[in-house]
């Protein structure tokens, strides 16, 4: 198994994540390799309860291949706020309350 080969112990969540990543489609466009998105934006944000959690998921959605404009439009936020969150890598950027309105 992978754990024994690498000498690292993986949790079930780790193994599920690796399986999902392994099944992502890969496309080549104009000398660029593009991975398909692992989740829809709705799936990314379905259980978000706080702005801090939302901001962490914004970064994950961006890493999953969604554009800052696409994320901003989906959440009804400004592109500049999304940019600030992504660039800072800080889940508290733009947070001034604990719950999403």
For each residue, the residues with C-beta under 8 A, 3 or more apart:
1: 4 5
2: 5 6 10 15 18
3: 6 7 8 9 10
4: 1 7
5: 1 2
6: 2 3
7: 3 4
8: 3
9: 3
10: 2 3 14 15 18
11: 14 15
12: 15 16
13: 16 17
14: 10 11 17 18
15: 2 10 11 12 18 19
16: 12 13 19 20
17: 13 14 20 21
18: 2 10 14 15 21 22
19: 15 16 22 23
20: 16 17 23 24 38
21: 17 18 24 38
22: 18 19
23: 19 20
24: 20 21 35 36 38
25: 35 36
26: 33 34 35 36
27: 33 34 36
28: 31 32 33 34
29: 32 34
30:
31: 28
32: 28 29
33: 26 27 28
34: 26 27 28 29 65
35: 24 25 26 65
36: 24 25 26 27 65
37: 40 64 65 66
38: 20 21 24 64
39: 43 44 61 64
40: 37 43 44
41: 44 45 61 66 70 71 74
42: 45 46
43: 39 40 46
44: 39 40 41 57 60 61 64
45: 41 42 48 54 57 61 74 75
46: 42 43
47:
48: 45 53 54 57 100
49: 53 99 100
50: 53 54 95 98 99 100
51: 54 55 94 95 96 97 98 99 100
52: 55 56 91 92 95 98
53: 48 49 50 56 57 91
54: 45 48 50 51 57 58 75 100
55: 51 52 58 59 85 90 91 92 93 94 95
56: 52 53 59 60 91
57: 44 45 48 53 54 60 61
58: 54 55 61 62 71 75 82 85 86
59: 55 56 62 63 85 86 89 91
60: 44 56 57 63 64
61: 39 41 44 45 57 58 64 66 71
62: 58 59 66 67 68 71 82 86
63: 59 60
64: 37 38 39 44 60 61
65: 34 35 36 37
66: 37 41 61 62 70 71
67: 62 70 71
68: 62 71 72 79 82 83 86
69: 72 73 79 82
70: 41 66 67 73 74
71: 41 58 61 62 66 67 68 74 75 77 82
72: 68 69 75 76 77 78 79 81 82
73: 69 70 76
74: 41 45 70 71
75: 45 54 58 71 72 82
76: 72 73
77: 71 72 81 82
78: 72 81 82
79: 68 69 72 82 83
80: 83 84
81: 72 77 78 84 85 93 94
82: 58 62 68 69 71 72 75 77 78 79 85 86
83: 68 79 80 86 87
84: 80 81 87 88 93 94
85: 55 58 59 81 82 88 90 91 93 94
86: 58 59 62 68 82 83 89
87: 83 84
88: 84 85 93
89: 59 86
90: 55 85 93
91: 52 53 55 56 59 85 95
92: 52 55 95
93: 55 81 84 85 88 90
94: 51 55 81 84 85
95: 50 51 52 55 91 92
96: 51
97: 51 101
98: 50 51 52
99: 49 50 51
100: 48 49 50 51 54
101: 97
